Each structure stands twice: as C-alpha cells, then as structure tokens.
Amino acid sequence: MDPYIYGLYSLIYLFLFLWGLKLSIKYLLFSWLNVLLIVTFGLVYDNLVLAMGIVIGKGSFLEALNGMRYWFHAFFTPLLILFSWAAIREIDIQWVKGRTSFILAGLFTLTMIIAELIQNTIGVKLEPSQKYGVLSYDSAGSHGPPIMIIGVTAALLLAGIILWKRLKWKWMDLGVILMGIGSAVPIPLESDAATNGFELILLISLWATKAFLEKNSAQATI
C-alpha cells in the first residue's frame, strides 16, 4: 500500500510545485519566498523514488536514485530557513529588512547544510530495505540527533509565531506543530508513508502562507 501512498504524495507535491510556479509568475518571480519551489521539487523526487522502487528493482541504479534523495535533502531542506526569513520580511519589521538579517539567515542556512552533509550525506553507506511494499536504499546506522531538522524547525516555528502575532495568520505555525507531533508520536499503523503525511501538511501550510503574504503585499501596493 505504501508505494501507492508515496505516488499520491508525489502527485500532490507536483501540483503544489506547478501552482507555486504560477503564483511566482503572477506576483514576483525573483523572491526568496520562491525557495519553496526548490524544496517542493525535492519532495516530488523523494516520494517518486520511494513509490517506484519496487518497479525499478534492487540494484545500483535504484541505489544511486536513493543516494540523490540524501543530497537533495541536505541542500534543499535548509532553504526553509531563508523562506522563514523572507516570510517575516514581508512584515514591517525594520531589523529584518536590513542586510545584516539576510547575512545571518544565509549563514544559518549554510551551517545547516554543512551539518547535514557531514552528519548524514557525505560517505553515507546505503543498504537495501524493503518494508510495507517499498523497496529503497537507506542509511546504515544512526548518526545522532537531526541537527539540521531541529534548526529548520526552530526557524519555521519562530517565523510562524511572528506571523500569528502580527498578521493573525496561524496556519504556518499549526503546520509546523502538527509536523512535530507527527514525527514524535508513533502512529499505530502498518505504514511508514502515513508519517510523511504530516510533512505534506507542513508544505501545504507553507504554500498557503506564501500565497497569503504575496496577496497581502500586492493589495498594499494598490
């Protein structure tokens, strides 16, 4: 059942990507909020590889495809820090609009990329794994607490709190909170794909946030 669920996730992420691309063209193509397109593309790829693994079959090709999942995760996911910075930059907060805040956000993003590369990507040893109908290649062994995920979650949560307080927009924070609960609380289902549904909820909340902010910005300029 899980391959079909991952396939459905991939289609939904593709829809979000195309809808987001349309939004970006409509409002502002060159915006740091648009890093969400890169993150979403990575999730289209990630879920598609998991969905197609059983069809592709065990071997070096599937191993290489799964290896790219780790590289995309390391380079793309930390970009949500820049998305968080760009989101609160839409609010009239002077210190966020300056170059210093951009440099700090950029350095934080780069730090998280490097942390993930060192901890889970460079030199990772992949082993074949088949569970709930999904054939993939996963990292062998644990590598400690997920430093990058913790950093990204903290940035998203902080930005969500600011948006909730200043614009009464609660959905970004609720998406982050639900993602955290889904990751921490075991789900009594024979499925790994079910947990990934919380990741999808988070991405939907982020795209809704982007649409809300861009619509607000466009109305403010009229």
Secondary structure, 3 states (H helix, E strand, C coil): CHHHHHHHHHHHHHHHHHHHHHHHHHCCCCCHHHHHHHHHHHHHHHHHHHHHHHHHCCCHHHHHHHHHHHHHHHHHCCHHHHHHHHHHHCCCCHHHHCHHHHHHHHHHHHHHHHHHHHHHHCCCCEEEEEECCEEEEEECCCCCCCHHHHHHHHHHHHHHHHHHHHHCCCHHHHHHHHHHHHHHCCCCCCCCHHHHHHHHHHHHHHHHHHHHHHHHHHHHCC
